[in-house]
Amino acid sequence: MFRLSAVAIVLFATLTAQAPVPPEYADLYALLASKLQSTEDSLSANWDGTRYPVVFSTELLAANANQGERVLREQAWQSILFNLDRIQFLGVRAVKVAVKYPILMPAFPRSAEYLALYKKLGDELRRRNLKFLVQMTPGFKPSALSALPVEPYYANLTLERYKREKRQMAEIIISEIRPDYLTLENEPKTAQENTGLPFTVQNFTEIVQYILDGLDRKGVLVGAGAGTWDNRAYIESLARNTTVDYIDMHIYPVNFDFLLERTLQIAEIARRHNKKLFLGEAWLYKTRDAELFGPAVAAAPSLYARDVFSFWEPLDVKFVETIWKLTHYLKMDFASFFWMRYFFGYIEYNEQTKNLSPSELFQLANLEAAKNMLKDPPMLTQTGLAFQRLITAP
């Protein structure tokens, strides 16, 4: 199998990226480039090019419940509509939205307003003929990733109460919001870190099946899953011991065997138990192997903040191309890419930006993406152009 040397990879990136790779990230860039290249080589050798009718999606971040009450402002709805216009310009056939537990619980502040917003969004997506996936995993504790005031709600949370309320929330979403797909649980380690509950394989499985027992799905496909970095036993147990319609995996780190080997294993488990296969979230996590032995993968803003810099763009393009091939090779029914903003903009890595906080970096990246989205037609990054080209090709 052909492999580029680390030196060649970094040289290539330096010549082709919008900005040279900073020396402090040269080793990481080489690691990720090598992993993506080897994965693509393997897929190219084994995939015959036959395309599967994958429903491609991206995250509608403008409607993400982790924004807290900001998403309820009148101007937020205008932002949602504008983002939907730009998402459709990319060519997607669906959007994914995080409607976080416990925002629809009557005891949660402004729950009726959250419900009204997402009902309105469901109507808008049906009007636009876009499929709609709702993910109802626990909200993040306040951080650079969330403004939801969930900590008081989680303070005395028990597994029994969590199960009951998640069942109630699933019923509300199916009856009132009426999505096409509903993911009940994902990323158990992340959920455990946010709620403080013990999300063992047994508990995780029991929660999902408790929600499903006797649930009137009203034609909505319901699923659950885990990240490729999580223990594979979660996927095995969900597929074998629950009545989910689909297994929903997330792909972020490509380190170790998290990209190709794990996804092949998850696909085989889903196939063996007659479950559909969804990729609910995907983006290239810019992390060294040693950095993964810290906080939950999805709860480390300082690592996510690396994504904003333009020197990563060639790797993001390669990641999008690799995942696109993977979805067809594994015959996935649905695939959603998470960080929509990088389809429209990055920021430069320089002396001013490299020491900014994650919150400041995310704000700058949002502003840059918004500036390019406002153009007519919108300006896409190379990552956005690759995504658009791949998912709209005949």
C-alpha positions in Angstrom: 0.0 0.0 0.0 1.4 3.4 -1.0 2.1 5.7 2.0 3.5 9.2 2.0 6.3 9.9 4.5 5.6 12.4 7.3 8.0 14.9 5.7 6.3 14.6 2.3 2.9 15.0 3.8 3.8 18.2 5.6 5.6 19.5 2.5 2.5 18.8 0.4 0.3 20.6 2.9 2.6 23.5 3.0 2.5 23.9 -0.7 -1.2 23.4 -1.2 -2.9 24.7 2.0 -4.2 28.3 2.2 -1.6 28.7 4.9 1.5 26.7 5.9 1.2 24.1 8.6 2.6 25.7 11.8 5.7 23.8 13.2 3.8 23.0 16.4 1.2 21.0 14.4 3.4 19.4 11.8 3.5 16.0 13.6 -0.3 16.0 14.1 -0.9 17.0 10.5 1.3 14.2 9.3 -0.4 11.7 11.6 -3.9 12.6 10.3 -2.8 12.8 6.7 -1.3 9.3 6.8 -4.3 7.8 8.5 -6.7 9.3 5.9 -4.5 8.3 3.0 -4.3 4.7 4.2 -8.1 4.5 4.7 -8.7 5.9 1.3 -6.3 3.4 -0.2 -8.1 0.6 1.5 -11.5 1.8 0.4 -10.3 2.4 -3.2 -9.0 -1.2 -3.3 -12.2 -2.7 -2.0 -15.1 -0.5 -3.1 -16.3 -1.2 -6.7 -17.7 2.4 -7.0 -21.3 1.4 -6.7 -23.2 4.2 -5.0 -25.9 3.7 -2.4 -28.9 6.1 -1.9 -27.3 7.7 1.1 -29.3 10.6 2.5 -26.7 13.3 3.1 -27.1 15.9 5.8 -25.4 18.5 7.8 -25.9 19.8 11.3 -28.3 22.8 11.5 -26.2 24.5 14.2 -28.4 27.6 14.1 -31.1 25.5 15.8 -28.9 23.6 18.2 -30.4 23.6 21.6 -27.0 23.9 23.3 -27.4 27.6 22.5 -29.9 27.9 25.3 -32.3 30.7 25.3 -30.5 32.5 22.4 -32.2 30.1 20.0 -35.6 31.4 21.2 -35.0 35.0 20.0 -36.9 36.3 17.0 -33.6 37.0 15.1 -32.6 33.4 15.8 -35.5 32.1 13.6 -34.3 34.4 10.8 -30.9 32.9 11.2 -32.3 29.4 11.0 -34.1 30.2 7.8 -31.0 31.8 6.3 -28.9 28.8 7.3 -31.4 26.4 5.7 -31.2 28.4 2.4 -27.4 27.9 2.5 -27.6 24.2 3.5 -29.9 23.6 0.5 -27.3 25.4 -1.7 -24.9 22.7 -0.6 -27.3 20.1 -2.0 -28.2 18.1 1.2 -31.4 16.2 1.4 -31.7 16.3 5.2 -30.7 18.3 8.3 -29.9 17.1 11.8 -30.8 19.1 14.9 -29.8 18.6 18.5 -33.0 19.0 20.6 -31.3 18.3 23.9 -32.7 16.7 27.0 -34.3 18.1 29.1 -35.5 21.2 27.3 -38.9 19.8 26.5 -39.6 18.7 30.0 -42.4 20.9 31.6 -40.2 21.7 34.6 -37.4 23.1 32.4 -37.4 26.9 31.9 -39.2 28.0 28.8 -39.9 24.4 27.7 -43.1 25.4 25.9 -41.2 27.9 23.8 -38.6 25.4 22.8 -41.3 23.0 21.8 -43.0 25.7 19.7 -39.7 26.5 18.0 -39.0 22.9 17.0 -42.6 22.3 15.9 -42.2 25.3 13.6 -38.9 24.0 12.3 -40.4 20.6 11.6 -43.1 22.3 9.5 -40.5 24.4 7.7 -38.4 21.3 6.8 -41.4 19.5 5.4 -42.3 22.5 3.3 -38.7 22.4 1.9 -38.9 18.7 1.4 -35.9 18.1 3.7 -35.7 15.0 5.9 -35.3 15.8 9.6 -33.3 13.9 12.2 -33.7 14.9 15.8 -31.1 13.9 18.3 -32.3 14.0 22.0 -29.1 13.3 23.9 -28.3 15.2 27.1 -27.4 18.8 26.9 -23.8 19.9 27.7 -23.0 21.6 30.9 -22.3 25.3 30.4 -19.0 25.7 28.6 -17.6 27.0 25.3 -19.9 24.4 23.7 -23.2 25.2 25.6 -25.3 27.9 27.3 -28.0 25.5 28.5 -28.6 25.9 32.2 -28.8 22.1 32.8 -26.6 21.8 35.9 -29.4 22.5 38.4 -31.6 20.0 36.6 -29.0 17.3 36.6 -28.2 17.8 40.3 -30.5 15.2 41.7 -31.0 13.2 38.5 -31.4 9.4 38.9 -31.4 6.7 36.2 -35.1 6.0 36.9 -36.1 9.6 36.5 -33.9 9.9 33.4 -35.6 6.9 31.8 -39.1 8.2 32.5 -38.4 11.7 31.2 -36.5 10.5 28.1 -39.6 8.4 27.3 -41.8 11.4 27.8 -39.6 13.6 25.6 -39.5 11.0 22.8 -43.3 10.9 22.8 -43.5 14.7 22.6 -41.0 14.8 19.7 -42.7 12.1 17.7 -46.2 13.5 18.3 -45.5 17.2 18.1 -42.3 17.8 16.1 -42.8 14.8 13.8 -39.2 14.2 12.5 -38.3 11.5 10.1 -35.7 10.0 12.4 -35.1 10.2 16.1 -31.8 9.3 17.8 -32.5 8.5 21.5 -29.0 8.1 22.8 -25.4 8.4 21.6 -21.8 8.8 23.0 -22.3 7.2 26.4 -19.1 8.6 27.8 -20.2 12.1 26.9 -23.6 11.6 28.3 -22.1 10.2 31.5 -19.8 13.2 31.9 -22.7 15.7 31.4 -25.3 14.0 33.6 -23.2 12.3 36.2 -25.2 9.1 35.6 -23.4 5.7 35.2 -23.9 4.9 31.5 -22.7 1.3 31.6 -23.5 -0.9 28.7 -26.3 -2.5 30.6 -27.8 0.9 31.8 -27.4 2.4 28.4 -29.2 -0.5 26.8 -32.0 -0.5 29.4 -32.6 3.2 28.9 -33.0 2.8 25.2 -35.4 -0.2 25.5 -37.4 1.4 28.2 -38.1 4.3 25.9 -39.0 2.0 23.0 -41.3 -0.4 24.9 -44.8 0.2 23.6 -43.8 3.5 22.0 -46.1 4.6 19.2 -43.4 5.6 16.6 -46.0 6.9 14.2 -43.7 6.0 11.2 -40.6 7.7 12.7 -37.5 5.6 12.5 -35.9 5.5 16.0 -32.2 4.7 16.7 -29.3 4.9 19.1 -25.6 4.3 19.0 -22.2 5.4 20.1 -19.0 7.0 18.9 -16.4 4.8 17.1 -14.1 5.5 20.1 -16.6 4.1 22.6 -16.6 0.4 23.7 -18.0 -1.7 20.8 -20.1 -3.5 23.4 -22.5 -0.6 23.4 -23.3 -1.2 19.8 -23.5 -5.0 20.2 -25.9 -4.6 23.0 -28.1 -2.1 21.3 -28.3 -4.1 18.1 -29.0 -7.4 19.9 -31.1 -6.3 22.9 -33.2 -3.4 21.7 -35.8 -2.7 19.0 -34.1 0.3 17.4 -34.6 0.8 13.7 -31.0 1.9 13.2 -27.6 2.1 14.7 -26.2 5.6 14.8 -22.5 6.0 14.9 -20.3 9.1 15.3 -16.9 9.5 13.7 -14.5 12.2 15.0 -11.0 10.8 15.9 -9.3 8.9 13.2 -6.6 7.8 15.6 -5.9 4.1 16.3 -8.5 1.9 14.7 -11.3 4.4 15.1 -11.9 5.1 11.4 -12.0 2.1 9.1 -11.7 -0.9 11.4 -14.3 0.2 13.9 -16.8 1.4 11.3 -16.5 -2.0 9.5 -17.2 -3.7 12.8 -20.2 -1.5 13.5 -21.6 -2.0 10.0 -21.2 -5.8 10.4 -23.1 -5.7 13.7 -25.9 -3.7 12.2 -26.2 -6.0 9.2 -26.2 -9.1 11.3 -29.1 -7.8 13.4 -31.0 -6.3 10.5 -30.6 -2.7 11.6 -30.1 0.3 9.3 -26.8 2.1 9.6 -26.6 5.9 10.2 -23.7 8.2 10.5 -25.2 10.8 12.8 -22.1 13.0 13.2 -18.7 13.2 11.6 -15.8 15.6 11.5 -12.1 15.3 11.6 -10.9 15.6 15.2 -7.4 17.2 15.2 -5.9 15.3 18.1 -2.8 13.3 18.9 -3.1 9.8 20.2 -2.0 10.8 23.8 -4.6 13.7 23.8 -7.5 11.2 23.6 -6.8 9.9 27.1 -8.4 12.9 28.8 -12.0 14.3 28.9 -14.8 12.8 26.9 -14.1 13.2 23.2 -17.0 15.5 22.5 -16.5 17.7 25.6 -13.0 19.2 24.9 -13.5 22.7 23.5 -9.7 23.3 23.3 -9.4 20.4 20.8 -12.5 21.4 18.8 -11.1 24.9 18.6 -8.3 23.7 16.4 -10.8 23.1 13.6 -11.2 26.8 12.9 -7.8 27.3 11.2 -7.4 27.3 7.5 -4.2 25.3 7.3 -6.4 22.2 8.1 -8.5 22.7 5.0 -6.7 20.1 2.7 -7.2 17.5 5.5 -10.9 18.4 5.9 -11.3 17.9 2.1 -9.7 14.5 2.3 -11.8 13.6 5.3 -15.1 14.5 3.5 -14.0 12.5 0.4 -13.0 9.5 2.6 -16.3 9.5 4.6 -18.3 9.9 1.3 -16.6 6.7 0.0 -17.2 5.0 3.3 -20.9 5.7 3.4 -21.4 4.1 -0.1 -19.1 1.2 0.7 -20.9 0.4 3.9 -24.4 1.1 2.4 -25.3 3.7 5.0 -28.8 5.1 4.9 -28.0 8.5 6.4 -24.8 10.5 6.9 -24.4 13.9 8.5 -21.4 16.2 8.7 -21.3 18.2 11.9 -19.4 21.5 11.5 -21.3 23.2 8.8 -19.4 26.5 9.2 -16.2 25.1 7.7 -18.1 24.6 4.4 -18.1 28.4 4.3 -15.1 29.8 6.2 -12.0 29.3 8.2 -9.7 31.8 10.0 -6.0 32.2 9.7 -3.5 30.9 12.2 -1.3 33.7 13.3 0.2 35.5 16.3 -3.1 37.1 17.1 -5.4 34.1 16.8 -3.3 31.2 18.1 -3.7 32.2 21.7 -7.4 33.0 21.7 -9.8 31.1 23.8 -12.1 28.5 22.2 -15.1 30.8 22.6 -13.3 33.6 20.9 -12.1 31.3 18.1 -15.6 29.9 17.5 -17.0 33.5 17.3 -14.4 34.5 14.7 -15.1 31.4 12.7 -18.8 32.0 12.8 -18.3 35.6 11.6 -16.1 34.5 8.7 -18.5 31.8 7.7 -21.5 34.2 7.9 -19.6 36.8 5.8 -19.2 34.2 3.0 -22.7 32.9 3.4 -24.1 36.4 2.8 -22.5 36.6 -0.6 -24.7 35.8 -3.6 -24.0 33.1 -4.5 -22.4 32.1 -1.2 -18.7 31.5 -1.2 -17.7 28.0 -0.3 -14.4 26.8 1.1 -12.6 24.0 -0.7 -14.2 21.7 1.9 -17.6 23.0 1.0 -17.0 22.7 -2.7 -15.8 19.0 -2.2 -18.9 18.2 -0.1 -21.2 19.9 -2.6 -19.6 18.2 -5.6 -19.7 14.7 -4.1 -23.3 14.7 -2.8 -24.8 16.3 -5.9 -23.0 14.2 -8.5 -25.3 12.2 -10.7 
